[in-house]
């Protein structure tokens, strides 16, 4: 469990691993930008745009590996869900939280350095003394769809949701926390309510005219639908500094009221 919290602090940093292959360290900001798939004992995705990051992941096969004692506390602790801004100086990346499953992290930062090896990025979490305290490996995914006005779009949820939505290179990661009345911290009821308030979805998307089809590759809970059929479809419009999204039903009609998010520049 101690190792897990080290990974949480680094957002996209997985289980401890060692790399025996030749590695290349870079100071190029653009080599961080991309869409990543978790490896090791976590499953999920993360995205780094030129300014923002988002991470959504969970322990693999959590239903069979999570201890039923303090079930919701363990389920809650098995999740990585956070996003924010990032900068790079020399080879050190500093990430600052704009949202997290634990709201107390907002405004705080973590740092890591990395090496690259083909389509893999090997991450190393740093403490205040620049000592490596953990790390892991993510696999960079090949861009599949960049010619649309959603590419590189980052939005922040508003109203009853706290979180972010990021689209890059034909992929998406959505993660948010539904606002609710707080409960005393540390109780099982607290962890149950917090866990059930979290939503994480990630995958690929396609566009035809103004209709977006999302194909889920990762879901916080439940069984993934077929990858050959869109999990849901939606349309959108831009209104000033916000985007309005309408979910479509099977007949292609708008279902419910538009949902608004603030665009981040």
C-alpha positions as CSV (number, residue, x, y, z in Angstrom):
1,X,0.0,0.0,0.0
2,X,2.9,2.4,0.7
3,X,4.1,2.0,-2.9
4,X,0.6,2.7,-4.2
5,X,0.6,6.1,-2.5
6,X,3.9,7.0,-4.1
7,X,2.3,6.3,-7.4
8,X,-0.7,8.4,-6.6
9,X,1.5,11.3,-5.9
10,X,2.9,11.1,-9.4
11,X,-0.4,10.7,-11.3
12,X,0.8,8.6,-14.1
13,X,3.5,6.6,-12.3
14,X,3.0,2.9,-12.1
15,X,4.6,0.0,-10.1
16,X,8.3,-0.1,-9.5
17,X,10.2,-1.3,-12.5
18,X,13.7,-1.4,-13.8
19,X,14.8,-0.8,-17.4
20,X,17.6,-2.9,-18.8
21,X,17.5,-1.4,-22.3
22,X,19.3,1.6,-23.5
23,X,17.5,4.8,-22.4
24,X,17.5,8.3,-23.7
25,X,17.0,11.3,-21.5
26,X,15.7,14.4,-23.1
27,X,15.1,18.1,-22.3
28,X,12.6,18.5,-25.2
29,X,9.2,19.6,-23.9
30,X,7.4,18.0,-26.8
31,X,8.6,14.4,-26.0
32,X,6.3,14.4,-23.0
33,X,3.2,15.4,-25.0
34,X,1.1,12.4,-26.0
35,X,-1.4,9.8,-25.0
36,X,-0.2,7.0,-22.7
37,X,-1.5,3.6,-21.6
38,X,-0.7,2.2,-18.2
39,X,1.5,-0.9,-17.8
40,X,2.3,-3.0,-14.8
41,X,-0.5,-3.6,-12.2
42,X,-2.6,-0.6,-13.2
43,X,-4.9,-0.1,-16.2
44,X,-6.1,3.2,-17.6
45,X,-4.8,6.1,-19.6
46,X,-3.2,9.5,-19.2
47,X,-2.8,12.4,-21.6
48,X,-0.2,15.2,-21.6
49,X,-1.0,18.2,-23.9
50,X,1.5,21.0,-24.2
51,X,0.2,22.6,-21.0
52,X,-2.2,20.2,-19.2
53,X,-2.3,16.6,-18.0
54,X,-4.9,14.1,-16.9
55,X,-4.7,10.6,-15.5
56,X,-7.3,8.0,-14.9
57,X,-6.4,4.4,-13.8
58,X,-7.2,1.6,-11.4
59,X,-5.6,-1.5,-10.1
60,X,-6.1,-4.4,-12.5
61,X,-8.8,-6.9,-11.6
62,X,-9.6,-4.8,-8.5
63,X,-12.7,-6.9,-7.8
64,X,-10.5,-10.0,-7.1
65,X,-7.5,-8.3,-5.6
66,X,-9.1,-5.8,-3.2
67,X,-9.6,-7.0,0.4
68,X,-13.3,-7.0,1.3
69,X,-12.4,-5.7,4.7
70,X,-12.9,-1.9,4.5
71,X,-14.1,-2.5,0.9
72,X,-14.8,1.1,-0.2
73,X,-11.7,2.5,1.4
74,X,-9.6,-0.1,-0.6
75,X,-11.5,0.6,-3.8
76,X,-11.1,4.3,-3.3
77,X,-7.3,3.9,-2.7
78,X,-7.0,1.7,-5.8
79,X,-7.8,4.6,-8.1
80,X,-5.6,7.2,-9.7
81,X,-7.7,10.2,-10.8
82,X,-6.2,13.7,-11.2
83,X,-5.3,16.4,-13.6
84,X,-3.8,19.9,-13.9
85,X,-1.0,21.8,-15.5
86,X,2.6,20.9,-16.0
87,X,5.9,22.5,-16.9
88,X,9.4,21.2,-17.6
89,X,12.8,22.6,-16.6
90,X,15.8,20.7,-17.8
91,X,14.7,17.1,-17.4
92,X,12.3,17.6,-14.4
93,X,8.6,17.8,-14.9
94,X,6.5,19.6,-12.3
95,X,2.7,18.9,-12.2
96,X,0.3,21.1,-10.3
97,X,-3.2,19.7,-9.5
98,X,-6.3,21.5,-10.8
99,X,-8.4,18.6,-9.6
100,X,-7.9,15.3,-7.9
101,X,-10.1,12.5,-6.3
102,X,-8.9,14.0,-3.0
103,X,-9.7,17.8,-3.3
104,X,-7.1,18.6,-0.6
105,X,-4.4,18.1,-3.3
106,X,-5.6,20.9,-5.5
107,X,-2.9,23.6,-5.8
108,X,-0.2,21.2,-4.7
109,X,2.5,19.8,-7.0
110,X,4.6,16.7,-7.6
111,X,7.8,16.3,-9.7
112,X,9.3,13.5,-11.8
113,X,12.1,12.9,-14.3
114,X,12.0,10.4,-17.1
115,X,13.9,8.5,-19.8
116,X,12.5,7.4,-23.1
117,X,13.0,4.1,-24.9
118,X,11.0,3.7,-28.1
119,X,7.3,4.1,-27.3
120,X,7.9,3.7,-23.6
121,X,8.5,6.5,-21.1
122,X,10.1,5.4,-17.8
123,X,9.1,7.7,-15.0
124,X,10.9,8.4,-11.7
125,X,9.2,10.3,-8.9
126,X,11.3,12.8,-7.0
127,X,11.3,13.9,-3.5
128,X,12.3,17.4,-2.3
129,X,15.9,16.4,-2.5
130,X,15.6,15.3,-6.1
131,X,16.0,11.6,-5.0
132,X,14.1,9.0,-6.9
133,X,11.4,7.4,-4.6
134,X,9.4,5.4,-7.1
135,X,8.4,5.1,-10.8
136,X,7.3,3.0,-13.6
137,X,6.6,2.8,-17.3
138,X,3.9,4.0,-19.6
139,X,3.4,3.1,-23.3
140,X,2.9,5.9,-25.7
141,X,0.0,5.4,-28.1
142,X,0.1,6.2,-31.8
143,X,-2.0,9.2,-32.9
144,X,-5.0,8.1,-34.8
145,X,-7.2,11.2,-35.5
146,X,-5.8,14.7,-35.3
147,X,-7.7,16.6,-38.0
148,X,-10.7,17.9,-36.0
149,X,-11.5,20.8,-33.7
150,X,-11.6,18.6,-30.6
151,X,-7.9,17.7,-30.9
152,X,-5.9,19.3,-28.1
153,X,-9.2,20.4,-26.4
154,X,-9.1,20.6,-22.6
155,X,-12.2,21.5,-20.7
156,X,-13.0,21.9,-17.0
157,X,-16.3,20.6,-15.7
158,X,-18.5,23.1,-13.8
159,X,-21.8,23.1,-11.8
160,X,-22.1,19.7,-10.0
161,X,-19.0,18.1,-11.3
162,X,-15.3,18.7,-10.5
163,X,-12.8,17.5,-13.0
164,X,-11.5,17.7,-16.6
165,X,-12.0,16.3,-20.1
166,X,-9.0,16.1,-22.5
167,X,-8.9,15.1,-26.2
168,X,-5.7,14.5,-28.0
169,X,-4.6,12.5,-31.1
170,X,-7.9,10.7,-31.4
171,X,-8.1,9.7,-27.7
172,X,-10.0,11.1,-24.7
173,X,-9.8,10.9,-21.0
174,X,-12.7,12.1,-18.9
175,X,-12.5,12.2,-15.1
176,X,-14.7,14.0,-12.6
177,X,-16.0,13.9,-9.0
178,X,-19.7,14.5,-8.5
179,X,-20.2,17.1,-5.7
180,X,-22.0,16.0,-2.6
181,X,-22.5,16.8,1.0
182,X,-19.3,15.8,2.9
183,X,-19.2,13.0,5.5
184,X,-16.7,12.6,8.3
185,X,-13.4,11.7,6.8
186,X,-12.1,8.2,7.4
187,X,-15.4,6.4,7.9
188,X,-16.5,3.6,5.6
189,X,-19.5,5.6,4.7
190,X,-17.2,8.4,3.7
191,X,-15.2,6.1,1.4
192,X,-18.3,4.6,-0.1
193,X,-19.7,8.0,-1.0
194,X,-16.4,9.3,-2.3
195,X,-15.8,6.2,-4.4
196,X,-19.3,6.2,-5.9
197,X,-19.0,9.9,-6.7
198,X,-15.9,9.4,-9.0
199,X,-16.3,8.8,-12.8
200,X,-13.5,7.9,-15.1
201,X,-13.7,7.1,-18.8
202,X,-11.1,6.9,-21.5
203,X,-10.7,5.6,-25.0
204,X,-10.8,6.6,-28.7
205,X,-13.1,8.8,-30.6
206,X,-14.2,9.3,-34.2
207,X,-16.1,12.2,-35.8
208,X,-18.6,12.4,-38.7
209,X,-19.9,15.8,-39.4
210,X,-20.6,17.2,-35.9
211,X,-21.3,13.9,-34.2
212,X,-18.7,12.4,-32.0
213,X,-18.6,8.6,-31.3
214,X,-16.7,7.5,-28.2
215,X,-15.2,4.0,-27.9
216,X,-14.4,3.1,-24.4
217,X,-11.0,1.4,-23.7
218,X,-11.1,2.0,-19.9
219,X,-13.9,2.4,-17.4
220,X,-13.7,2.9,-13.6
221,X,-16.3,0.2,-12.9
222,X,-18.5,-2.2,-14.8
223,X,-17.9,-4.2,-17.9
224,X,-16.5,-2.5,-21.0
225,X,-18.8,-2.6,-24.0
226,X,-17.7,-4.0,-27.4
227,X,-14.9,-2.0,-28.9
228,X,-16.5,-2.3,-32.3
229,X,-19.5,-0.3,-31.3
230,X,-19.5,3.3,-29.9
231,X,-20.2,3.4,-26.2
232,X,-22.0,6.7,-26.6
233,X,-22.4,9.5,-29.1
234,X,-22.7,13.2,-28.7
235,X,-22.7,16.5,-30.5
236,X,-21.3,19.9,-29.3
237,X,-21.2,23.6,-29.9
238,X,-18.8,26.3,-28.7
239,X,-20.2,29.3,-26.8
240,X,-17.6,31.8,-25.9
241,X,-15.1,30.2,-23.5
242,X,-17.3,27.1,-23.0
243,X,-18.4,24.0,-24.8
244,X,-21.9,22.7,-24.7
245,X,-22.3,18.9,-25.1
246,X,-25.5,17.0,-25.9
247,X,-25.6,13.2,-25.5
248,X,-27.5,11.4,-28.3
249,X,-29.8,8.5,-27.9
250,X,-30.0,5.5,-30.3
251,X,-32.1,7.5,-32.7
252,X,-29.6,10.3,-32.9
253,X,-31.7,12.7,-30.9
254,X,-30.5,14.9,-28.0
255,X,-31.1,13.2,-24.7
256,X,-31.5,15.7,-21.8
257,X,-30.2,19.2,-21.4
258,X,-26.8,20.4,-22.7
259,X,-23.8,20.0,-20.3
260,X,-21.4,22.9,-20.2
261,X,-17.7,22.9,-19.5
262,X,-15.2,25.7,-19.5
263,X,-12.4,25.6,-22.1
264,X,-8.9,25.8,-20.8
265,X,-6.4,27.7,-22.9
